[in-house]
Amino acid sequence: MSPDGDRETVGTIVAAALASLEASRGRIDDLNVYPVPDGDTGTNLTLTVRAVAQAVAESEAGDRQALARDVARGALMGARGNSGVILSQIVRGAADVLAQSSNGIEPLLAARALRGASDAAYRAVRRPVEGTMLSVIRELAEEAEGRAADEAGLGGLLVELVRRGEDAVARTPQQLDVLREAGVVDAGGAGLLELVRGVAAAVSGEEVPAAAAVDEPLTVEAIHQELSRYRYCTVFLVEGTSLDRQRLESELDALGDSLLVVGDESALKVHVHTDDPGAALSLGTTAGTVDRIEIANMHQQTHQREERLLAVVPGPPAERSRSGVVAVVAGDGNRRLFESLAAPVGPIRLVEGGQTMNPSTADLLAAVEELDANEALLLPNNANVLLAAEQAALHAERPVQVVPSDSIPAGLVALVAFDGARSAAENAAEMREAVAALTTGEVTIASRDVQLNGVSIRSGDWLGLVDGEPVAGGADFVDVASSVVDRLCSEPRELLTLVTGAERQPLDGLLDRIAATHPDVEIEVQDGGQPHYPLLLAAE
């Protein structure tokens, strides 16, 4: 087959997989073990496959091996969240096998490709867990190997793989206690099944659900004619269903000027000049899923342009730091906290993201490469960003150390130990030690009814978690938050940090109760502004 024919075939298959994922994205997002507002597996998988589709469309590969490399790189650079990173390895493993053949794809080759995909996925995870998308891809490989000699052809094989995939996903709660307790199947496995369902439909000629339309990037140069009294030009995409453009526009209008909100019920592109990008993004995440975030300091850009035009002679260049930090942060207050901690001792670049907004591998890699330092430290500050951070570190052109901070408070504690004059390895050792000594908690609103860890949780109630595990639920914020504090302070602690979110709750009652029950603990309150989680806590 010619290179053009290969691209067309791969493009058709990827488009079908993407359409199938798009149609099921919301349902997969809802398959979250804990009833907290960070169920974004469907979105992460969809955005990862979109990146593959873009890579195929832009590929100028002259042979099948080069096309396979473009596909694998597109998947990796576009990977979002842990599920997206694992999917990128599945794609790479399959592409490596398919690239070795010059003929069409027949059942035996498909079986070898699925085995390569399964092996690559298992290698990517330090501690593979059954009952996840890992076990689903492994079972698909086993089914393909068992049927490779059948005469049903590739279409027939794929239909059988969908049946085996349905069974494998349905059995994930039997393999993983936390799924069984929550009453859900694994979201990553369910997403992988929908991807295979789309491919099977394309090969067998069945109709595939149409993908949701995505608005083209908005051109906004025409409204940048003068220096706005607001500092930040903020642009982002909101995706969802039944999006209310007029309502979002009205809410954003109070934050700044030069506002544009365009699109349809499934995708809205936002442009606004504001002093509070975090508040704008919070409104976006309330409406739907936020992506393609761009925040630019217009005043700094304008002043830099003026300096160039006036031929301002700069002073002697500052000595380049040995190491710097890239941190994933959500919330304008948290951005200020991270910048204020790092600025005196070394450079820092912030990547917008966190709960429901997982940055891609490419986003993290770009921030690392733009960092004004010889080496880099990467703070993911969210468990679902860790694998993407590790992949970015592997593909960076400078030494990168990933510090496994799984929350904003953990990232702040790690940053206290940072010194730009030291190497990344020296910093990482001390930062990891600081994170390991920390216990963190969260208070949010439950998104559905569930019984977990002996805690009965009702949709709409407050939910308290400690180190990611539910510990309390109820209608009273102070009661739930106090239960989290009691668990955090069950061992002697010196400092308790409270980081308030965008939906800030009155803390007077909570602070009074903490003072009464834990009088020896020093309390520090910070305005973080993170969405979805009105309160983050850390005890050290």
N, C-alpha and C positions, 0 to 999 in steps of 0.2 A: 504494500500500500504506500502511496506517496505521502510526503510530509503534510501536504494540504489535506489529504484524506484522513490522516491520523488526527489532525487538529479538529477536523469537522466531527469525526466520530467521538473523540473525547469531549468536545464541546457539547454534543448532543446528550451524552451520558451525564455529564456534570450538570447541565441545565435541568435534566429530569430529576436528579438527586436533589438539587436546590429547590425545585418546585414542590417536591414532596415534603421537604423539611419546612418550607415556608408555610405550607398548608397545616402543618402540625406544630408549629413553633410555640404557640400559646399554650397548647395542651402539655407540651414537654416542659415548658417553663414552670407549669403548675405542679409538676412531679417533684416537689422538693421535700426532702425528708423532714426538715424542721419547718414549721409554719412561719417562716420569717421572710421579709421582702428581699430575698436575694436568689430566688429561683430563676436562673437565667441560662440554664443548659441549652434549651432550644434556641435561644438567641445567639449564644456563643457558637454553637454548631453551625447555625445558618450563616453567620458572618464569616466563619472560617471557610465554608463551601463557596460563599460569594467571592472570597479572595482567590480560590482555585479557579472559578469561572473567569475572573478578570485576568488571571495569569495565562489561561488558555487563549483568551481573546487577544492578548497582547503579545503572545509568543511568536517569535520569528525563527523558531527551531527548524534546522534543516534535516534532522533525522529523529528517529523515535527516542533515542537516548537523550538528546537535548530537550525534547518535549517533556520527557519524564522528569528531567531535572527542573524544568520550569514549573511543572505542576507541583512537585514536592516542595520547592522553595515558596511558591505561592501559598500553599497550605501552611507551611511553617510561619512565614511572615505575617499571615493573616490570622493565625491561631489566637483565640481568645478564651481565657479560662482554662482550667485543667482539662475539661472535656474537649475543647478545641485543640489543645496541644496533643492529647492522645489521638484524636482523629488525624492530626497532621502526620503522626507517625504511622498510622494505619495507611494513609495515602502514600507515604514514602515507601513503605514496605511493599505495597502492591505495585507501585510504579517501577521500582527497581527490578522486579521480576518481569513485568510486561515489556519493559524496555529491551530485554534480551532476545525477544522474538521478533522476527520480521514478517510473520504471517498474522492472520486474524486471531481473535480470541476464541478459543474452543474450550470445552469443559476442563480438560486436563490442565491447560495453562491458567484458567481461572482458579482452579484449586490450588495451584502453586502460588498464585498471586495472593490468595486469601491466607495461605500459610505464612507467606512473607509478611503480610500485614499484621497477622496475629503475633508473630515473633517480634516484630519491631515495636508493637504496642507494649508488650510485656517488658521488653528491655528498657522502655522509656520510664517505667514506674519503679521506684526503688523497692516498694513493698506491694506487689500486686495483690489485689483483693478480689476474690470471686464474688459474683453477684453484681458486677459492674459491666461497663461496656467491654472490658477486657474479656470476661467470660463469654459475652455474646459473640465477639469476633472470633474467639477460639472455637466456639461451637459451629459457627458458620464455616470455618476452615475444615473442621472435621466432617461436616455434612458434605461439603464440596469434594473432599477426598474420597468419601465413601460412594459418591455418585458419579465420579469423573468418567467411569467406563460406560455409563448408561448411554442410550441412544437418543435421549430426549433433546439433545442440543443445548446450546447456551441459554436460550430462553426458558426451556423447561427446567434446567438446573437452577436458574435464578428464582423461578416460582417456588421450587422446593426450598431454597434458602430462605425465602420470606417465611414459609411455614415453620422452618426450624428456628428462625429468628423470633417469631412470635412466641414459640414455646420457651425459648431461652430467656426472653424478657419476662414472661409470665412467671418463670421460676426464680427470678432474682431475689424475691423476698424470702425464699426458702434457703438461700445461700448467705444472706446478710441480715443479721438480727435487726439492725436499725431500720431496714426497709419493711420487714415484717411488722415491727412494732408501730411504724408510722402508717402502715396500710397502703403503701405505694410501691410501684416497680421502679427500677433504676432509670433515672432520666437519661443518662448517657447511652445506655443500652437501647432505650426506646427511640432515641434520636438516630442511632446507627441503623436500627431496623427501618425507620422511615426512609433513610438514605438508600438502603438496599431495595426497598419497595419501589422507589422512584426509578432506580436503574433497571429493575426487572420490568417495570411497565414500559420503559423506553425500548428495551431490547425485544420484548414480546409484542410491541405495537399497541399496548393498552393506552388509554387516555390518562394523562397526568394532570393534576390540579394546576391551574395557572398560578405563576408566582405573583406576589403582590408587587405593584408598581413602586419604584423608588425614584424620588425626585432628583433631578440633576443638580449638581452643586450650584448654589446661587452666586451670581456676579454682583458684587456690592461696591465696585470701585467708584461708581457715580456718586455715592453719598459720602465719600471720604474727602470732601473738598476743603474742609477746614478743621482745625483742632477742636475736638469735642470737649465740653467741660467735664465729660466722663473719661475715665482712664482706659478702660479695657474694651476692645472690640471683641465681642463674644459671638461665635458662630457654632451652631450644632444642628444635628438632625434628630428629630423625634419620630419614632416609628411605633405603630400600634394599630388599634382598630377603633373606628368611630371617633377619631381625634377631632376635637372641637377647636378649629383654628381661631375663631373669634374670641372664645374664652381665654385661650392661651395668650393671644395678642393683648387682650385687655389686662391680664395679670402681669405680663411683661412690661406693659407701657409705664407702670409705676416705677420701674427700676432704672430707666435711662431714656435715651433718645435714639434717633436713626433706626427705628425698629422696623423690621420686615419679617413677616411670617407668611410663607407661601407653601403650597402643596395641596394635599388632599386628605381624606380620612385615614389613610394608611401611612402617610409620611409627610412631615412638615419640616421645612428648613427655616431656622431662626437666625436672625442677625440683629444684634442690639449693642449699643454702646452703654456701658454701665460701670459703676464702681464696685459692683458686687457680682462677679461672674458665678460664684457659688449659688447665690439666690436664684439666678436665671436658670442654672442647671437643675436646681431643686424643683423648680416649676416644670421643667421639661420631664424630669423623671417621674413626677406625679402624673403627668399626662400619658407617658409611654416609655419607650426604651430610647435612651440617648446614645448617639454615636457621632463620629466624625467631629469631635470637639476641637475648636481652634480658639485660643485666647491670646490676644496680642496687646501689649502695652503701647497704646497709640501715642502717649506723651513721650515715651522713650524713643519710639521710632521717629517722631517728628523732630525731637531735639537732635537725634543722631543725624538726620537729614540736614538740619540747619548747620550742624558742625561741619559736615562735608562741604556744603555750599560756601560756608565762610572760611574754609580751609583752616580750621582750628588745628593747631599743632598739638598733638597729644603729648603727655608726659612720658617718662620712661616706662616701658612695659612692665607690668607686675610679674613677679616670678610665678611660673606655672606651678600649681599645686601638685603634689605627688599623687593624691587621691581625692576624689569627689564622690558625691552621693546622687543617685537617682531614686526618687521616692514616689510611690503611687499614693495620691492623696485626693480625698473628696471633701469639699467644704472650704469656704473662703477663710474661715478662722483657722482651720487646720493648715492651710497653705501658709498663713502668716507664722504659725507656730514653727513649722518645719524650716521656713526661711530664716527666722530669727535665731533658731538654734544652730543652724549650719553656717550662716553668713560670717560670723567672727572667726571661724576656724577652717573653712574650705568651701569650694563651690558646690552648688546643689541645683539640680533640675527636677522639676515636679511634673509628673504625668497625671492628668486628671483621670480618676477612676476609683473603683472600689466595689461596693455592693451594687449589683445590677449594671455596672459600667466597667467591665473588665477590659483593660487595654490589651492590644494585640502584641505579639512578639515583636512585630515591626515597630510599634509605638515605643516600646521599651528600648529596643536596639537603637533607634534614632536618637533617643534621649541620651543614651550612653555615649554614642559617637559625637554628640554635640557638647558633651561635658568638657569644660576647660580644665582637664586634669590628665595625668598620665595613666592613672588606674581608676577603677570605679567600684563603688559599693551599691548594690541594688536592694532596696527595701520594698518588697511587694505590698506589705501592710494589709494583706488579705490572702487567706488560704487558697482561694480560687485563682490567684494571680501567680502563685509560686512556680508552677511548671513553665508558664510563659517566661517568667524571669530567668529560670534556669536555661531555657533555650536561647534567650537573648544573650546570656553570658557566654554560652558555647560559641556563638557566632560573632561575637564582638571582636574588633581588631585591637583591643587593648585588654589587659588583665581585668577581670571582673569577679568580684566575690558577691554571692547572694546571701544575705542575712535573712533567715526564715521568719521575718516578722509577719504575724497573721492578723494584725489589727493596727489601727491608728495609734493607740497608746503604746503598743509594742515598738512601733517605729520611732516614736518620740523618745522612748527610753533608750533605744539603740543609738539614736542620734546624739544623745548626751555624751556617749563614749567616743564620738567621732573626732578625729584630728587630721586635717588635710596634709600635715607634714609627714604623717606615717604612711606606710604602704597599705594597700587594700587588705592584704592578708593580716597584717598586724591589727588594723581597725576591726576587721571581721571577727577575729578571735575574741576581742573584748566586747564587741557588740552582741555576739551570740550568747556570751555569758550573761550579759545584762538582760537579754530577752528571756533566757531560760529561767531566770530568777523571778520573773514577773508572772502574776496571775491576772487575767483580764475578764471583764464581764460586759454584758450588753443588755439594754432594755429596749424593746421594740414592741410593735403591735402584731399579734398573731394574725396570720392571713387565712387560717382555717382551723377547724376543730381537730384535735389530735390528743392521744394519750402517749406520753413519752417519759421514760425514766421515773414512772410512778407519778408524774405530774399531769393533771387533767387540764387541758388548754382549750379555750373556746375562741372562736374567730372574733376578732375585735377587742379581745382582752389584752392587757399588758402581759408580755412574756419576758422573763429574765433568764439569761444564759450566763454560765461561767465556763471559761475555756471551751466555748462552743456547745456545751451541754445544757439543756433546759433544767432549771432548778426551781422556778416559781412561775405562777400564772394567776391572774386575777384582774378585777375591775379597778383596783386602787393602785395608782402609780407608786405612791410612797411605800405601800406594803411590799410590792414586787421588787422595787429597787432596794429596799432595806434587806430583803432576803438575799439578794445578790451580794450586797455589802457584807452581810453576816458570813456568807460562804467565802468571800474573798479574804476576810479577816479572821477566819477560823484558826489560822496560825498567826503568831506575832508579826505585825506589820508596822512600819514606821510612817509610810506615806500612802494616802489614797487620793488618786487623781480622778476627777470627774470631767468628762468632755461633753459639753452639751451640743445637741444637734440643731438642724434647721427648724424642727418643730419643738422648740424649747419648752420644757415643763417647769413650773415653779419649783424651786429646790428648797425653800425655807423649811417645810415639814421634814424633808429627807435629811437636811443638814442637822436639824435639831435632834432627830432620832439617832443619827450617827454619833453626835457629840455625847448623847446619853449612854449609848451602848458600847461605844469604842472611844473612850475619852483620851486614850494615849496616842491615837492615830492623828497625824497631821493631815488636813484636807486641803486640796488645791483644786480650784474650779477653773476650767478653760472653756472659752467659746469656740467650738470646732466648726459648727455649721454643716456637718455631714447630713445627707438625706437619709430617710428611713429609720435611723436609729437615734431617737431623742436623747439617749444617754449612753456613753461609753465609759467604762470604769477600768482602773488599773490599780493593783496593790503591790507595793514593793517594800 
